[in-house]
Structure formats: C-alpha cells, structure tokens
Amino acid sequence: MSISFHNPDQYMASLRTIIAQGRKRVGLLVGAGAPAGMAHTDGTRPLIPAVAGLTDQVLTAIKPTYQVQIDGLKDDLERHDIETLLSRVRSLGGIIGKTKVHGLDGEGYKKMADAICAEIGRIVKVRLPTGPTPYSELVSWITGAPRAHAVEIFTTNYDLLFEEAFERVKAPYFDGFTGAREAFFDPASVSTDQLSPRWTRLWKVHGSLGWKANEAGEVIRTGRDDATHLIFPEHLKYDQTQKAPYSALLERLRTFLTIEDTLLISIGFSYADAHITDRVSEALDANPAASVFAFQFQNLDKETYAAELASRRSNFSVYARDKAVVSGVAADWQAPNELPTKDWGPIRKSYWSPPTGGPDGGFKLGAIEDFTRFFANSRSPQAFDAVEDSATAGPTA
C-alpha cells in the first residue's frame, strides 16, 4: 500500500523510546533557529536573531563607514548573508595587499572584518534567561540518564548559551580545547572517544565568542567573550593553523555519522550551509545504518534545503509543520482520531496540535521550546504500546 499520510504518534513514540534509554549514540545539530526561537527574561523575542536578522543588524551598524564596500561585495556575491560576506572580507584582507577593491586595500578589509566581528559579538553576547530554558531542558535530558555513549552537540552558533547551561548545573563538557590561560585546540582528543560518556561533546563548527588567534597564529579559547574567529574560513589561502579547529570539527561531524547505528537530530538548522550539508549527505550515503532526523519550524515547501536532501537520502528524515519526508516519501501529517493508549493525550499535545488553518497547528517540534520539552519529558512514566499502522512505520531504536 502506498503511503498517503504520516502518523505522528508512531514516529514520536519510537523517538521517545530512543532518547529515553541512553543506549543509542545520539548527536544534536543546533542552528541559529534555536536561540531565535527563544525569548529574553522580559518576554521579548528573539533572544538572538537568526542569520537574516543578524545580517541586517550588522550591516546597518557598519554602513556609515563601509557602505561602498557592502554594495560592491553584494554585487560580487550570490549570497549576502553575514557569514558569506565576512568570509569574502577576510579573504580580501589576506590577499590584495595595497591593491584597492571597492575603495579599500587589504589592511582596510582587515579592519572591516574586525568591525563585523565586533558587531556580531555585541549582538550574540547574551545570557540565558533566568529560570528554565530550552538549553537547560536539553542539559537536563543529557544528564538525566546513564549513557553508553556521550551526546555530541554540533552547533553553528557563536553564543555561549550551551556553555552557560552546562555550567549552571556543573555538568562536564568538552569543546576540543584544553588549558587555562590560553586554552589550545587538541585535534587528537576531538577525533577519539576516550573521555567518559558523562562528558558531553560540544563542537562549535563555525567558531565561538572568545576564540582568537595568538601571536603564533594558532586559534585559542580565551575564556572571554571576544569575537574574532567566528566563521569557517572558505578561501583556500587561509593559514592552516587557523583553519585547524574548523576542519577538525567538521571532520568529527562526518566521522560521527560514519559510526554504525548513529542518530543525529537537528533543530533550528536550515541545511543552507553547503559545507555542512555536503558532509552530512556524503556520510549518510557511505553509512546507511546512520540516520538524521531534521526538525524544521516551517511548512515543508519553505524548508527547501532539508527537503531536497531528504529526497536523495532515505536515511534523512524531515519533520516539518505540515508534512514529513520519511524514507524519501513526502506526505501530510495525520493523527488518528483515537489515542494509542488512554494516557497518551498529554504526550500527543507535546508534539501535535490539530491544524485549524492558523499558523500554530500541526507538528510542533520544529519550535525549540516544544522540542526541548519533549526531550526533557521523555523519561516520564507514561508508556506507549506500539500499534502497527498499515500506512506508515516509525523510526526504530
């Protein structure tokens, strides 16, 4: 029988079992949509803008000084997000010397890069709100069960929200750096699994506040919220020692997905970043036993990058608000009229709201607050006796 709909109860029951047990190797890929979906303590949103909002704020701030360069670079580039622009600015700063491009020489572009990074740092230098937050709920899930394998968090975000959430509850994590005064990056530790599973791995694949280059040109973690090394360097002539953290962390993502029976779950990530999406795609192609579940905030027709990858990789599933793509098949969500068990009602409400024609109906876990609460509550005592559905089958543990 062809699949005409996807049943959210079955998929989420299976996922709930997986994340409650602590036996499976699980990783998280967290993008800018996560803090963008959160509120400040006073209720205002977003906590940190997503890439589009960040780009607008940064460019508005530096326009009085760099209007000519911004216009010229936009004419040169197909993509105008702040990461692409900063990569080009850094490239020009490193290669053109005294030659001028759009009115600036190499030294001028280095100063422009510093201005961009300083503005990014100002915007993303926020603290977690007081009380429970999505980040604290994720940490609660991570630390709430004995684990056979460490949870690995891959994030493109520069903020220190994960670090703060772990430190609030004194939960150990490892980010690839070791040391005190000028913590240095240790690629050998990133590539192995020798630390205890209770140490969460936190991989900042685009860099982080507080990273900078020391006098030898090596990237160090300072412990301060400086903003100098934020973006994966795209141009080929970037110094190899500066490139090392980024290449090692992206390689760790690929390695993670080549391990048999591994599950990577993404939230707030659009898959528009080609250097990450390509590695995910290649790893899934090489390892059919690995899986990726992508939780997307918008309707499927707006999640074009994730949907395209799901159409090519049967082990890449997309859970959007109105539809899902599972095993390469896109279909509408449809929850049965009857609950699978009598106590399943509160659990269903955590991930499903009957569509009413408004923006809030449908599958809810693409929103960071609903997503993390589902994880934090996965070990609650309600049980689910799986019922086979002739139209769809959920993920397996």
C-alpha positions as CSV (number, residue, x, y, z in Angstrom):
1,M,0.0,0.0,0.0
2,S,1.4,3.4,-0.9
3,I,1.9,5.9,1.9
4,S,-0.9,8.6,1.9
5,F,0.0,10.1,5.3
6,H,2.5,10.0,8.1
7,N,1.2,9.2,11.6
8,P,3.0,11.5,14.2
9,D,2.1,9.2,17.1
10,Q,4.2,6.3,15.8
11,Y,7.2,8.4,14.9
12,M,7.3,10.2,18.2
13,A,6.6,7.1,20.2
14,S,9.7,5.4,18.7
15,L,11.8,8.6,19.1
16,R,10.7,8.9,22.7
17,T,11.9,5.4,23.4
18,I,15.3,6.1,21.8
19,I,16.0,9.3,23.6
20,A,14.8,8.0,27.0
21,Q,17.0,4.9,27.1
22,G,20.5,6.3,26.8
23,R,21.8,3.3,24.9
24,K,21.9,4.7,21.3
25,R,24.7,7.0,20.1
26,V,22.8,10.3,19.7
27,G,24.0,13.7,18.4
28,L,22.4,17.1,18.1
29,L,22.9,19.6,15.3
30,V,21.8,23.0,16.5
31,G,21.5,26.0,14.2
32,A,20.6,29.7,14.5
33,G,16.9,28.9,14.7
34,A,17.3,27.7,18.2
35,P,18.1,30.9,20.1
36,A,16.0,32.8,17.5
37,G,13.0,30.9,18.8
38,M,13.7,31.9,22.5
39,A,12.6,34.9,24.5
40,H,14.5,37.2,26.9
41,T,13.6,37.1,30.5
42,D,11.2,40.0,29.9
43,G,9.4,38.0,27.1
44,T,10.7,39.9,24.1
45,R,11.9,37.9,21.1
46,P,14.2,36.8,19.7
47,L,16.9,36.0,22.2
48,I,19.4,36.1,19.3
49,P,18.4,36.8,15.7
50,A,18.7,34.2,13.1
51,V,21.1,34.7,10.2
52,A,18.9,37.0,8.2
53,G,18.2,39.2,11.2
54,L,21.9,39.1,12.3
55,T,22.9,40.1,8.8
56,D,20.6,43.1,8.8
57,Q,21.7,44.3,12.2
58,V,25.4,44.0,11.5
59,L,25.2,45.7,8.1
60,T,23.1,48.5,9.4
61,A,25.6,49.2,12.2
62,I,28.7,49.3,9.9
63,K,27.0,51.1,6.9
64,P,28.1,54.6,7.9
65,T,31.7,53.5,7.4
66,Y,31.5,50.7,4.8
67,Q,28.5,51.5,2.6
68,V,30.6,51.4,-0.6
69,Q,32.2,48.1,0.3
70,I,28.9,46.5,1.3
71,D,27.3,47.4,-2.0
72,G,30.3,46.3,-4.0
73,L,30.6,42.9,-2.3
74,K,26.9,42.3,-2.7
75,D,27.3,42.8,-6.4
76,D,30.1,40.3,-6.4
77,L,28.4,37.6,-4.4
78,E,25.3,35.4,-5.0
79,R,24.7,35.0,-1.2
80,H,24.5,38.1,1.0
81,D,24.4,36.5,4.5
82,I,26.9,37.8,7.1
83,E,28.9,34.6,7.0
84,T,29.5,34.8,3.3
85,L,30.3,38.5,3.4
86,L,32.7,38.1,6.3
87,S,34.5,35.2,4.5
88,R,35.0,37.4,1.4
89,V,36.1,40.4,3.6
90,R,38.7,38.2,5.3
91,S,39.9,36.8,2.0
92,L,40.4,40.2,0.5
93,G,42.2,41.3,3.7
94,G,44.7,38.5,3.3
95,I,45.5,38.6,-0.4
96,I,45.1,42.0,-2.1
97,G,47.8,43.9,-0.2
98,K,48.0,47.6,-1.3
99,T,45.6,47.0,-4.3
100,K,42.2,48.5,-3.8
101,V,38.9,46.7,-4.3
102,H,35.7,48.7,-3.9
103,G,37.8,51.5,-2.4
104,L,39.7,49.5,0.3
105,D,43.1,47.8,0.4
106,G,44.0,44.7,2.3
107,E,44.6,46.5,5.5
108,G,41.2,48.2,5.2
109,Y,39.4,44.9,4.8
110,K,41.1,43.5,7.8
111,K,39.7,46.5,9.8
112,M,36.3,45.9,8.2
113,A,36.4,42.2,9.3
114,D,37.2,43.3,12.8
115,A,34.3,45.7,12.8
116,I,31.9,42.9,11.6
117,C,33.1,40.5,14.2
118,A,32.8,43.1,17.0
119,E,29.2,43.8,15.9
120,I,28.4,40.1,15.8
121,G,29.9,39.7,19.3
122,R,27.8,42.6,20.6
123,I,24.6,41.0,19.2
124,V,25.1,37.4,20.3
125,K,26.7,38.2,23.7
126,V,23.6,37.4,25.7
127,R,23.0,35.4,28.8
128,L,20.4,32.7,29.3
129,P,17.1,33.9,30.7
130,T,16.5,33.2,34.4
131,G,14.6,30.0,35.2
132,P,14.1,27.0,32.9
133,T,15.1,27.5,29.3
134,P,15.3,25.2,26.2
135,Y,19.0,24.9,26.8
136,S,18.6,23.9,30.4
137,E,16.0,21.3,29.3
138,L,18.4,19.8,26.8
139,V,21.1,19.6,29.5
140,S,18.5,18.0,31.9
141,W,17.8,15.3,29.2
142,I,21.5,14.7,28.6
143,T,22.4,14.4,32.3
144,G,19.2,12.6,33.3
145,A,20.1,9.1,32.2
146,P,23.3,6.9,32.3
147,R,24.7,6.8,28.8
148,A,26.7,4.2,26.9
149,H,27.9,7.0,24.6
150,A,28.4,10.7,25.1
151,V,25.9,13.0,23.5
152,E,27.7,15.1,20.8
153,I,26.4,18.6,20.1
154,F,27.4,20.2,16.8
155,T,26.3,23.9,16.6
156,T,26.9,26.7,14.1
157,N,26.1,29.3,16.7
158,Y,28.7,31.6,18.2
159,D,27.0,32.3,21.5
160,L,27.9,30.8,24.9
161,L,24.4,29.6,25.8
162,F,25.3,25.9,25.8
163,E,28.4,26.5,27.9
164,E,26.3,28.5,30.4
165,A,23.6,25.8,30.6
166,F,26.1,23.1,31.4
167,E,28.0,25.3,33.9
168,R,24.8,26.3,35.7
169,V,24.3,22.7,36.8
170,K,28.0,21.8,36.9
171,A,27.7,19.2,34.1
172,P,31.0,18.4,32.4
173,Y,31.5,19.1,28.7
174,F,34.5,19.1,26.3
175,D,34.8,21.5,23.4
176,G,38.2,20.4,21.9
177,F,40.3,22.9,23.9
178,T,42.4,22.3,26.9
179,G,44.4,24.6,29.2
180,A,43.6,27.6,31.4
181,R,45.3,30.9,30.5
182,E,45.3,30.3,26.7
183,A,43.4,27.1,26.1
184,F,44.7,25.4,23.0
185,F,42.9,23.2,20.5
186,D,43.7,19.5,20.6
187,P,42.6,17.7,17.4
188,A,43.7,14.3,18.7
189,S,41.1,14.5,21.5
190,V,38.4,15.5,19.1
191,S,38.9,12.5,16.9
192,T,38.7,9.9,19.7
193,D,36.1,8.7,22.2
194,Q,38.4,8.3,25.2
195,L,36.6,10.7,27.6
196,S,33.9,9.3,29.8
197,P,30.4,9.3,28.3
198,R,29.2,11.7,31.0
199,W,31.3,14.4,29.3
200,T,29.1,15.9,26.6
201,R,31.0,16.9,23.5
202,L,30.3,20.5,22.4
203,W,31.6,21.2,18.9
204,K,31.4,24.8,17.7
205,V,31.8,24.2,14.0
206,H,31.7,27.9,13.0
207,G,33.7,29.1,15.9
208,S,32.7,30.9,19.1
209,L,32.9,34.0,21.1
210,G,36.2,34.1,22.9
211,W,38.2,32.3,20.2
212,K,41.1,34.3,18.8
213,A,44.5,33.8,17.2
214,N,47.5,34.1,19.4
215,E,50.9,35.5,18.4
216,A,51.8,32.3,16.6
217,G,48.6,32.4,14.6
218,E,47.0,29.5,16.4
219,V,43.4,29.6,17.5
220,I,43.0,29.7,21.3
221,R,40.0,29.9,23.6
222,T,40.4,32.9,25.9
223,G,37.5,32.5,28.4
224,R,36.4,36.0,27.4
225,D,33.6,36.9,25.0
226,D,35.8,38.5,22.4
227,A,34.6,37.9,18.8
228,T,37.4,37.5,16.4
229,H,37.3,34.0,15.0
230,L,33.7,33.3,14.2
231,I,33.2,31.9,10.7
232,F,34.5,28.8,8.9
233,P,37.2,30.1,6.5
234,E,36.2,29.4,2.9
235,H,39.1,30.8,0.9
236,L,42.0,28.5,0.1
237,K,44.9,30.6,1.3
238,Y,43.7,30.9,4.9
239,D,46.5,30.0,7.2
240,Q,46.4,26.2,8.0
241,T,46.9,26.6,11.7
242,Q,43.9,29.0,11.9
243,K,41.9,26.6,9.8
244,A,42.6,23.6,12.0
245,P,39.8,23.9,14.6
246,Y,37.2,24.2,11.8
247,S,38.4,21.4,9.7
248,A,38.8,19.0,12.7
249,L,35.3,19.8,14.0
250,L,33.7,19.3,10.5
251,E,35.6,16.0,10.2
252,R,34.2,15.0,13.6
253,L,30.7,15.5,12.2
254,R,31.5,13.3,9.3
255,T,33.1,10.7,11.5
256,F,30.2,10.7,13.9
257,L,27.8,9.8,11.0
258,T,30.0,7.0,9.8
259,I,29.6,5.1,13.0
260,E,27.0,2.3,12.7
261,D,23.6,2.8,14.3
262,T,24.1,6.5,15.0
263,L,21.3,9.1,15.1
264,L,21.8,12.8,14.5
265,I,18.9,15.1,15.4
266,S,18.8,18.7,14.1
267,I,16.9,21.7,15.3
268,G,16.9,25.3,14.1
269,F,19.2,24.4,11.2
270,S,18.1,25.1,7.6
271,Y,20.7,23.0,5.8
272,A,21.5,26.0,3.6
273,D,25.2,25.7,4.8
274,A,26.7,23.7,1.9
275,H,29.9,22.7,3.7
276,I,27.9,21.1,6.5
277,T,25.1,19.7,4.3
278,D,27.5,18.1,1.9
279,R,29.3,16.3,4.7
280,V,26.1,15.0,6.2
281,S,25.0,13.8,2.7
282,E,28.3,12.0,2.0
283,A,28.3,10.3,5.4
284,L,24.7,9.1,5.1
285,D,25.5,7.7,1.6
286,A,28.5,5.9,3.0
287,N,26.7,4.6,6.1
288,P,23.1,3.5,5.5
289,A,22.9,2.4,9.2
290,A,23.1,6.1,10.3
291,S,20.1,8.3,10.4
292,V,19.3,12.0,10.6
293,F,16.0,13.4,11.9
294,A,15.6,17.1,10.9
295,F,13.0,19.0,12.9
296,Q,12.0,22.1,10.9
297,F,9.9,25.0,12.0
298,Q,8.2,26.0,8.8
299,N,6.0,24.1,6.4
300,L,7.8,21.7,4.1
301,D,7.6,23.9,1.0
302,K,9.6,26.5,2.9
303,E,12.3,24.0,4.0
304,T,13.7,23.5,0.5
305,Y,17.3,22.6,1.5
306,A,16.2,19.9,4.0
307,A,13.5,18.6,1.7
308,E,15.9,18.2,-1.2
309,L,18.4,16.3,0.9
310,A,15.6,14.0,2.2
311,S,14.6,13.3,-1.4
312,R,18.1,11.9,-2.1
313,R,18.9,10.1,1.2
314,S,16.4,7.7,2.5
315,N,18.1,7.8,5.9
316,F,17.5,11.5,6.2
317,S,14.0,12.3,7.5
318,V,12.4,15.8,7.7
319,Y,9.6,16.6,10.2
320,A,8.1,19.9,9.1
321,R,5.0,21.6,10.5
322,D,2.6,20.3,7.8
323,K,4.3,17.3,6.3
324,A,7.1,14.8,6.8
325,V,9.6,13.2,4.5
326,V,10.5,9.7,5.7
327,S,12.3,7.1,3.6
328,G,12.2,9.6,0.7
329,V,8.4,9.8,0.8
330,A,6.7,13.2,1.4
331,A,3.2,13.1,2.9
332,D,0.9,15.1,5.1
333,W,0.8,14.5,8.8
334,Q,-2.4,12.9,10.0
335,A,-3.0,12.0,13.6
336,P,-5.6,9.2,14.2
337,N,-8.9,10.1,16.0
338,E,-8.2,7.7,18.8
339,L,-5.2,7.8,21.1
340,P,-2.9,4.8,21.0
341,T,-3.3,4.4,24.8
342,K,-5.5,6.1,27.3
343,D,-2.7,8.1,28.9
344,W,-1.1,9.3,25.6
345,G,-3.1,12.6,25.4
346,P,-0.6,14.8,27.2
347,I,2.2,13.3,25.2
348,R,0.5,13.9,21.9
349,K,-0.2,17.5,22.9
350,S,3.6,18.0,23.4
351,Y,4.2,17.5,19.7
352,W,0.9,17.8,17.9
353,S,-1.8,20.5,17.7
354,P,-4.8,19.8,15.4
355,P,-4.5,22.0,12.3
356,T,-7.1,24.8,12.4
357,G,-6.0,26.8,9.4
358,G,-3.8,29.1,11.5
359,P,0.0,29.2,11.9
360,D,0.1,27.2,15.1
361,G,-1.5,23.9,14.1
362,G,0.3,20.8,13.0
363,F,3.6,19.2,14.1
364,K,5.2,21.4,16.8
365,L,8.7,20.0,17.4
366,G,10.3,22.3,14.9
367,A,10.0,25.0,17.6
368,I,12.9,24.9,20.0
369,E,10.8,25.2,23.2
370,D,8.5,22.3,22.3
371,F,11.4,20.3,21.0
372,T,13.5,20.5,24.2
373,R,10.5,19.9,26.5
374,F,9.7,16.7,24.6
375,F,13.3,15.6,25.2
376,A,13.3,16.6,28.9
377,N,10.0,14.7,29.5
378,S,11.0,11.6,27.6
379,R,11.6,9.6,30.8
380,S,8.2,10.4,32.3
381,P,6.2,7.3,33.3
382,Q,3.6,7.2,30.5
383,A,4.0,4.1,28.4
384,F,3.2,3.5,24.8
385,D,2.3,0.1,23.3
386,A,3.2,0.5,19.6
387,V,0.4,-0.3,17.2
388,E,1.3,-1.2,13.7
389,D,-0.1,1.2,11.1
390,S,-0.6,-0.1,7.6
391,A,0.3,3.2,6.1
392,T,3.4,4.2,7.9
393,A,6.2,2.9,10.2
394,G,8.2,4.9,12.6
395,P,11.9,5.0,13.3
396,T,13.4,2.1,15.1
397,A,15.8,2.1,18.1
